[in-house]
């Protein structure tokens, strides 16, 4: 079964709307609807948020390094 162009466009637009709503709920400071307006630069994130994001990245890198070290020890 093939979709006609209008149905396809509607499906794509509906999915994009779902994605925008999901992003808006995850990133409430991001205002998707006001993209066309010129706005003042967004304030920098609070230090706690920046620290948390860095901590997650650092933790992931540490997990990777630990896994690689373990593999190297086992498989030398």
Secondary structure, DSSP 4 states (H G I P E B T S, - for coil): -PPPHHHHHHHHHHHHHHHHHHHHHH-TT--GGGTTS--PPPPPPPHHHHHHHHHHHHHHHHHHHHHHHHHHHHH-
